[in-house]
Every structure is written in structure tokens, then in C-alpha cells.
């Protein structure tokens, strides 16, 4: 005698159940994306190494980094790590100095809101947000305290001498191919397909990981005018507001138009005041000794 009775009400209930079952079958699965961001000059205005140097009264940080880059002694992005281990002026740095430096880093506007928007999800998608930085983990965790959970921050890890507190070893450097390895680990852990990976970065140290993400059909966004990075990143966004990087995500990944994007930001209290889409051509010419009517002038065009 189970089931609904054969009364008009019972028949109506059966039909409603069938309709509900059909609706359940038609529901689109929630898409899951991994959003990975660099820290220095991506979520912040400063280079954490410069902040640390300034705090300790160490001069010539940029010159030291430039010198290391020219001789290719360390991979790009790991210069501060090298200095902390080998430069006499930095050997006095302790864990507490790194934590204090993080508190002095100036973050871009609305970083907290950016993290909250990702945490709450957008439309049919949810996001797992991680910060992957070559900077010392203590610096990044301190700077993003209360904004990004410590377990979602991957930075350079050190071992400290238990007696002196001095940095005695480097356990892991999240720079160069190290960032690629971290991304692959996160994709496996979160069971996210590589084409649902979004990487955001600003400098030459992000080139390797951006090339990797592009090769697996992921999405790359640059937040600086560095030419080498701009040539690799699929989109470039220049803004002092952290949520601005969502614009290319909403356009390219979700297929939203400008009206939908403006409406989303408005619900979070942000008015998209200016949005200039500019195609930049980097052009250089090389003059030849031949006359114009003999051969055309050679030139190169970089988009």
C-alpha cells in the first residue's frame, strides 16, 4: 500500500516529485577554481625585502638584488633568501624581525574584500585562494593576518638555530619552478583540474609559473607593466585595488559583460569608476645603411 494515493492530490504530488527530480538532474555542478597569487607588489605596494632592509637600516637592497640577478647566482625571486643566508648585513635577522617587517608592508586597497569575495564564491563558482610567495613565510603571514588563513600561505621556509635564533637553513623556496611544484601539489590536494587554475603575479619571478599555467589551459593575470611578464600573461590589469584582478576572470572565465561586472562590484560597495582597455604595442626600429628605395627599414613589433 506504499506510495502516494490515487487521488487528484496524490497524482499532483507524484507529478511534482517528477518535476523536482528533473530539476535536480538539470542543476549545473558548482565549478571549483584555484586562485593563486604572488604577494610582493601583487597584493602589496612594497617589496618585502626593501621593507625589511629599511626597518633594519640596511642600505643598497635594490643594488644587491640587481647584482645577484646579473650574475644569475640565484633564481629570480629568491634574492632575499640568498641575502638572509649569506650577506653579512642580513645575518642578524631573526624570526621576530620578519614578523615586524610584515606588519609594515603596505597592502593594496581592499585586499580583505578581495579575499572575502573569493571565499563567498561568485555565481556558479567557488574558489580556493592561496598566496604563493618567494618572500619569507613569516613576512607574508604577518602582513595578511586576519585576511588569509596561515594554512593558505606558502612562502619561503627557514630553520632557525635554537640557541641564537639565527637562520641556519632554507627548507623550501617558493620561487621559479618552486611555484609550479606548489601549484601542482594544490591541484592534487584540492582535486582541481589544471584548466581551473588562475595565477596572478607581477614580476619576472612569476614568468615560469605563468608559462606553466598557460600550457595547461589555465588563466594568467599580470598586475604590472613589466614587458616580459605582459607578453606571457593572458591579461594585464593595472590598479591599486586588489579586487580589480577579478575583471578578466569574470570576462574570460565566466563570459560576463561589463554591466554584470559593474553590478557585482556595486553589491560589495565598489563603484567601477574608470575602466580603460588599452592595447599596448612595444615598437623598436633599427636603421640600416641602405637607401629607402633599396630596402625597407627593418623593425620589430611586440604586442
C-alpha positions in Angstrom: 0.0 0.0 0.0 3.0 2.3 -0.2 3.3 5.3 -2.4 1.0 8.3 -3.0 -2.7 7.6 -3.1 -4.5 7.7 -6.5 -6.4 10.8 -5.5 -6.1 14.1 -7.5 -3.9 15.4 -4.7 -1.8 12.2 -4.8 -1.4 12.4 -8.6 -0.4 16.1 -8.2 2.2 15.1 -5.7 3.7 12.4 -8.0 3.9 14.9 -10.8 5.6 17.4 -8.5 8.1 14.8 -7.4 8.9 14.0 -11.0 9.4 17.7 -11.8 11.6 18.2 -8.8 13.7 15.2 -9.8 14.1 16.6 -13.2 15.2 20.0 -11.8 17.8 18.2 -9.6 19.2 16.4 -12.7 19.4 19.7 -14.5 21.3 21.6 -11.8 24.8 22.6 -13.0 27.6 21.4 -10.8 29.4 24.1 -8.9 32.7 24.8 -10.5 35.8 24.9 -8.3 38.8 27.2 -9.1 42.2 27.5 -7.6 43.2 31.2 -7.4 46.9 31.6 -6.6 48.5 35.0 -6.1 52.0 36.3 -5.7 52.5 38.7 -2.7 55.1 41.3 -3.2 53.8 44.1 -5.5 50.8 41.9 -6.4 48.8 42.2 -3.1 51.1 44.8 -1.8 52.8 48.1 -2.9 56.2 47.2 -1.5 58.9 44.6 -1.9 59.1 42.9 1.5 62.9 42.8 1.2 63.1 46.5 0.9 60.7 47.0 3.9 63.0 44.7 5.9 66.1 46.5 4.9 64.7 49.9 5.6 63.5 48.7 9.0 67.0 47.4 9.9 68.8 50.4 8.4 70.5 48.3 5.7 71.2 50.3 2.6 71.5 49.3 -1.0 69.0 46.4 -1.1 68.0 47.0 -4.7 71.6 47.2 -5.8 72.3 43.9 -4.1 69.3 42.2 -5.8 70.3 43.7 -9.2 73.8 42.3 -8.7 72.6 38.8 -7.9 70.3 38.9 -11.0 73.1 39.9 -13.3 75.3 37.0 -12.3 72.4 34.5 -12.3 73.6 33.3 -8.9 70.0 32.6 -7.7 66.7 32.0 -9.3 64.6 35.1 -9.8 62.5 35.9 -6.7 64.9 34.1 -4.3 67.3 37.0 -3.9 66.2 38.0 -0.4 66.5 34.4 0.7 70.1 34.3 -0.5 70.9 37.6 1.3 69.4 36.3 4.5 71.7 33.3 4.5 74.9 34.8 3.0 75.0 38.6 3.3 76.8 39.7 6.5 74.4 42.7 6.9 71.4 40.3 6.9 72.8 37.6 9.1 71.4 39.3 12.2 67.8 38.9 11.0 65.6 36.8 13.3 62.1 35.5 13.1 60.7 38.5 15.0 62.3 40.9 12.5 60.4 39.1 9.7 57.1 39.3 11.6 57.6 43.0 12.2 58.5 43.7 8.6 55.3 42.0 7.5 53.3 44.4 9.7 54.9 47.3 7.9 54.1 46.2 4.4 51.6 48.4 2.7 48.8 46.3 1.2 46.8 47.3 -1.9 43.3 48.6 -1.3 40.6 46.2 -0.4 42.7 43.0 -0.1 40.4 41.9 2.6 37.4 42.4 0.4 39.1 40.5 -2.4 39.7 37.5 -0.2 36.1 37.7 1.1 34.6 37.8 -2.4 36.6 34.7 -3.3 35.6 33.0 -0.1 31.9 33.7 -0.7 32.0 32.5 -4.3 30.7 34.1 -7.4 27.7 32.9 -9.5 28.2 29.2 -10.1 31.8 29.0 -8.9 33.7 28.7 -5.7 37.3 29.5 -5.1 40.2 28.3 -3.1 42.5 31.2 -2.6 46.2 30.7 -1.9 49.2 33.1 -1.7 52.4 31.7 -3.1 55.4 33.9 -2.5 59.2 33.7 -2.5 59.2 36.1 0.5 59.7 34.6 3.9 56.5 33.0 5.1 56.6 34.9 8.4 56.5 38.2 6.5 53.5 37.2 4.4 51.6 35.7 7.2 52.1 38.8 9.3 51.1 41.1 6.5 47.9 39.1 5.7 47.0 38.2 9.3 43.2 38.1 9.6 42.8 38.2 5.9 44.2 34.9 4.5 44.5 31.9 6.8 48.1 30.9 7.6 47.5 27.4 6.0 46.7 29.1 2.7 50.0 30.9 2.6 53.1 29.3 1.1 56.3 31.2 1.4 60.0 30.5 1.9 60.5 28.4 5.0 63.6 28.6 7.2 65.1 26.6 10.0 66.3 28.7 13.0 69.2 28.0 15.3 67.5 27.1 18.7 70.2 28.9 20.6 70.9 32.1 18.6 67.6 32.4 16.7 69.7 32.9 13.5 68.5 31.5 10.2 70.6 28.3 9.8 68.9 26.6 6.8 66.4 27.1 4.0 63.8 24.4 3.9 61.8 25.5 0.8 61.9 28.4 -1.6 58.6 29.2 -3.4 60.3 30.8 -6.4 60.7 29.9 -10.0 59.8 26.3 -10.6 59.2 26.0 -6.9 55.9 27.9 -7.5 55.0 25.4 -10.2 55.6 22.5 -7.8 53.3 24.2 -5.2 50.5 24.7 -7.7 50.7 21.0 -8.8 50.5 20.0 -5.1 47.5 22.2 -4.5 45.7 20.9 -7.6 46.1 17.4 -6.5 45.1 18.1 -2.9 42.0 20.1 -3.9 41.2 17.8 -6.8 41.1 20.8 -9.2 41.7 20.3 -12.9 44.7 22.4 -14.2 42.5 24.4 -16.5 40.7 25.7 -13.4 43.9 27.3 -12.1 44.2 31.1 -12.1 47.5 32.7 -11.3 48.2 36.4 -10.5 51.7 37.9 -10.5 53.7 41.0 -11.2 57.4 40.3 -12.0 60.0 38.2 -13.7 59.9 35.7 -10.9 56.4 34.8 -12.0 57.3 34.0 -15.6 58.0 30.3 -15.1 54.8 29.6 -13.3 52.7 31.7 -15.8 54.2 29.8 -18.7 53.2 26.5 -16.9 49.7 27.7 -16.2 49.2 28.8 -19.8 50.5 25.4 -21.0 47.7 23.6 -19.0 44.9 25.9 -20.3 44.8 27.8 -17.0 44.4 31.6 -16.7 47.2 34.1 -16.0 46.9 37.8 -15.0 49.7 40.3 -14.7 49.4 43.3 -12.4 52.4 45.3 -13.7 53.8 46.8 -16.8 56.9 44.6 -16.9 57.2 43.7 -20.6 58.5 40.2 -20.1 55.5 39.3 -17.9 53.0 41.1 -20.0 54.0 39.1 -23.0 53.3 35.8 -21.1 50.2 36.7 -19.1 46.9 36.4 -20.9 45.6 39.6 -19.4 47.2 42.6 -17.6 45.3 44.7 -15.0 46.8 47.9 -13.6 45.1 49.1 -10.4 45.8 49.9 -6.8 42.7 47.9 -5.8 43.1 44.2 -5.3 39.6 43.1 -6.5 40.4 44.6 -9.9 42.0 41.3 -11.0 38.5 39.8 -10.9 37.6 41.8 -14.1 39.5 39.5 -16.5 38.3 36.4 -14.6 34.6 37.5 -14.9 35.1 38.3 -18.6 37.3 35.4 -19.8 36.2 32.6 -17.5 32.6 33.4 -16.8 31.8 35.3 -20.0 30.2 38.3 -18.2 29.6 41.6 -19.9 30.6 45.0 -18.4 27.1 45.6 -16.9 27.2 42.3 -15.0 30.7 43.1 -13.7 29.8 46.6 -12.6 26.7 45.2 -10.8 28.8 42.6 -8.9 31.3 45.2 -7.6 28.4 47.5 -6.7 26.9 44.8 -4.4 30.2 45.0 -2.5 30.1 48.8 -2.3 32.6 49.4 -5.1 31.8 51.6 -8.0 33.9 50.8 -11.1 34.8 54.4 -11.8 37.2 54.0 -14.7 37.9 51.0 -16.9 40.2 51.8 -19.8 41.0 48.9 -22.1 44.3 49.7 -23.9 46.2 47.5 -26.3 49.9 48.3 -25.9 52.4 47.8 -28.7 56.1 47.9 -27.9 57.8 49.1 -31.1 61.5 49.4 -31.8 63.3 50.3 -35.1 66.7 49.5 -36.4 68.1 51.8 -39.1 70.0 50.3 -42.0 72.7 51.9 -44.2 70.7 51.2 -47.3 68.7 53.8 -49.0 64.9 53.8 -48.6 64.3 52.8 -52.2 66.7 49.9 -52.0 65.3 48.1 -49.0 62.6 48.6 -46.4 63.6 49.6 -42.8 63.7 46.6 -40.5 61.6 46.8 -37.4 60.2 44.7 -34.6 56.8 44.8 -33.1 56.0 43.2 -29.8 52.4 43.0 -28.6 
